[in-house]
Amino acid sequence: MMPPHLEAMRPHQWVKNLLVMAPLLFTTQIDRPAAWLAAALAFASFCMAASSIYLLNDIVDREEDARHPKKRHRPIASGRLPIASAKVLLLFLLAATVGLGLLVPGSSAPFVLWPLSYLTLNLAYSFWLKRMVVVDCMCIAMGFQLRVQAGAAAILVPASHWLLLCTFFFALFLAFCKRYEEVGRQVEATGQTRATMTDYSVAFLNMMIGPLAALSILSYSLYTVSPETVKTHGTDRLMYTVPIVTYGVFRYLFLVYRKSEGGDPARLLFRDLPLVLSGIAYAGLVVVLLRVLPTVH
């Protein structure tokens, strides 16, 4: 059991912010200690920003969360973390977000604008956009896209257009999978748990999830063989990672439809052994293909 202050920050969700580090893996900057430091500071800034948003949402949604079969156990909804203490923690996290962001070297604009943009997007989501069907999921996807763009800005490299598209489609896929799980659990709740739940149905979500899974795989595949990627790495061998990515997407679909999971993607990445192994295999294969094997120009 974690202390309620730490639990409310949801540190397991920080795994999503590893997307900030993703551009480092796919560039020649990976051998530079300065680039690693910049990426680490950017990652930490986004972790603080994400935790502040989670905390704010838990403060605002504490009454709805108290009616949810799972969320009612959260520190604020259950009363284990007093509102006054949660607000003090929120101010600390916001200050840490800005402080860490200012430490990241900037180019034409200060890096801190990226986590601040992420905070702005999520504030709009928390107080307005989350009540709009489909738009709520698109906001989540845009937050993932911002992470990749911020990671590229931190190490002063351009973000691949195909990689940004892949990130968007995959994040949208995860968001609709999360809604699918929530619709299934709505019958267990003692009241309405989310403003858009009456607008979503299993049939509608099925129509969204299938095409988005295909778009995620397709956009990643096109990224691996795009002239931009081949020019950057001097090879098209990244296409050999496509089977692992495809397996990861299909495994996630299996967990959503056959195991009724998908409500918390971050926990699944730690809990499901095949997903963990596929993630390790993917990262290892990328390193081997781009850093160990000789480059073909």
N, C-alpha and C positions, 0 to 999 in steps of 0.2 A: 504494500500500500504506500503510495506517494503522499507527501504532505499536500493538503488541499490547494495551497498556492501554486505548487509545481504542477499538480494534476490539472488545474484550471488553465495552465499555459499549454497543455497538450503537447509535450515534447515529442511524442511519437509522430506527430504530424509534420515535424521538421524535415522528415524524409522527402516531402514534396519539394522542399527548397533545394534539394540536390540538383534540380534543374538549373539553378544558378551556376553550378559547377560544370554543367554539360558542355558548354562551348569550349572549355579548357581541354576536354578530352578529344575534341575534334579539330584542334588547331595545333600549330607548331609551337605555341606558347607553353606546352606542357612541361618543357624542360627548364623553364625559368622560375626560380624561387619567388621573384617579385610578382609574377602572375598568380602563383599559388596563394600568396599572401593577400593579394587584391581579391581573388575569388573567395577566399575564406572569410574575409571581412564582409564581402557582399552577402555571402551565405548567412552569416551571423546577423546582419542587419535585417534580412528578410525573415529570419526565424523570429526575431523580436517583433517585427511588424505583424507576422501571422499570428503570434500568440496574443498580441494586443487586440486583433480583430476577433479572435476566438473568445477572449475575455469580454469584449464589448457585446458580442452577440449573446453570450450567456447571461450577461446582466440584463439586456433588453428582452430576451426571450425566456426569462426564468419561469414565467407562468405557463407558457406553452410547453417548455421542456419538462415541467413537473407532471404533465399529463402523458408524456411519452414513455413507452415501456422501457427504453434504455436510457434516454437522456435525463430522466428523473434522478438518476444516481450521480449526476455531475455535481461538483462541489457547491456551485451557487444554487442550482435548482433544489438540491437536497438540504440546503441550509448550513452545510459544513464550512462554507466560506462566506463570512458576512459581506454584505454589499459594500460597506465602508472600506473594508480591507481590499476588496476586489478593485475598487476605484483607485486606491493608492497604488496597487500593483499595476494597473492600467497606465497610470501616469509614468511610472518607472519604465515600463516597456516602450512607451512612445519616445521617451528621452533616449533610451538605449538604441532605438531604431535610428534616430537622427544622428546620435553620436558616432555609432559604428559606420553609418553611411558617409559621414564627413571624412572618415579616415581612409576611404577608398580613393585612390588617385583618380582624378577626372580628366577628360579631354576637353572638348568644346563646352561641356556643361557639367556641373557637379554631379557625381554619381548619386548623391542623396535624393535627387529628383526621382529616381526609379522607385525606391521603397515608398516615397511620399505619394507617387502616382498609384502604387499598389494600395496604399492606405485609402486614398481618395476613391478608387474604384470600389473597394470593399465597404466603405462608409455609405456610398450610394446604394450598394447592394443591401446592406443591413437595414437601411431606413426606407428604401423605396423599391429597388429593382427586384428584390427577392419575392415580391408579391405579384410579379408579372410572369406568367407561364412562359416557358422556353427562354425568355430573357434571363431568368435566374440562373439557368445552366450555362448560358453563354457568358455571363459575368465570371463564373468559375473558370471557364476555359480561357478567357482573356487574362485572368490572373496568372495562369500557368504560362501563357505566352509572354507576359511581362517579365516573368522570372528568367526565361531564356534570353530575352533582349537585354535585361539587366546584367546577366552573366557575361554576355558578349561585350557590353559597354565597360564592365569592370576591368577586362583584360585588353580593352582597346582594339577589338576586332569586329568586323561586321557579322551580323547573324544571318545564316543561310535562310533564304525565303522558304525553301522546301522544309527545312527543319522547323521553322515557325508554323507552317501549315500543319505539319505532322503533330506538333505539340498541341495546337488548337483542336484538331479533330480528336486526338486521343483523350485530351482533357474533357472535351464535350461528351465523348463516349463514357468516361468514368462518371461524369455528373449525371447522365441519364440512367446509368446503372444504379447509382445511389438513389435516385428517385424511384426506380423500380422496386428496390428493397423497401423503401419507405412506404410505398403504396401497399405492398404486401403486409407490412406490419401495422398499417393503420387500424385494422380490425382489433388489434391488441391494445390500442390506446383508449384512454378515458375521455378523449375530446379531440378537437382538431389540432394536429401537431405542427402543421405548416400551412401558410396561407394559400399555397398553390396546389395542395393535395387534392382538392375537389376537381381541379382542372386536368389532372393527370389520370390516365387509365393504363392498365396493363397492355391493352391493344395498341394504344398510341405510343407508349414507350418502346414496345417491340419494333414498331416501324422506325423509330429513331435509332435504337441501339445497333441493329444489324447493319444498316448503311454506314454508320459512323465507325464501326469496327473495320469494315472494308476500306473506308477512306483513310483510316489511321495506317493500315498496312500499306496501302497503295502510295500514299504521300511519303512514307518513310522509304519505300522501295525506290521511288523516283528521286528522292534525295541522294541515295547511295550511288546512283548512276548519272546524276546530273552533271553537265560540263563544269559547273561551278565547283562541285565537290571533287571531281576527278582532277581538276586543275590545282585545287588547294593541296590535295594529298599525293598527287602524282600517280594515282592508281584508282581503279574502279572496284578494288577487292572488298570494299565495304558491303557490297551486295551479298557477300557470304554470311552476313549477320541477319539477313531478312528471315531465314527459317526460325531463328530464335525469337525474333520479334513476333512473328506470326504465331508461334507456339504460345508466347506470353499472352497475346490477345485472346486466343482460343481458350487457354486455361482460365483466364478471367471470366469469359463467357460461361464456361462450365461451372465455376463457383457461383456465379450470379443465378443461373437457371436451375442447376441441379442441387446446389448446396444452400440456396437462399442467402448467399452472402453478397457483399458489394456495397453495404452501407458505409463502410469505413475502409477505403482503399489502402490507407497508410498502414493500418493494422494487418491487412491481408498480406502486404509485402513482407512483413516480419513473420507472420504466422504460417503461411502456406509454403511448405518446403519446396514443391516444384517451382513456384514463382521465385522464391529466393535463389534457388540453384540456376534458374534461367537468367536471372539478373546478373549473377556472378559470372556465368558463362558468357553472357553478352559483353560485359565490361572487359573480361579477360581476352575475348576474341578481338575486340576493337584494338586493344593494346598490342596484341600480337600482329594483327594485320597492318597497323599503321606505324608501329614503333619498332617491332622486332624484325619483320620480314623486310628485305631490301625494297626501296621505292623504285618503281618502273616509270621512267619519264618517256 
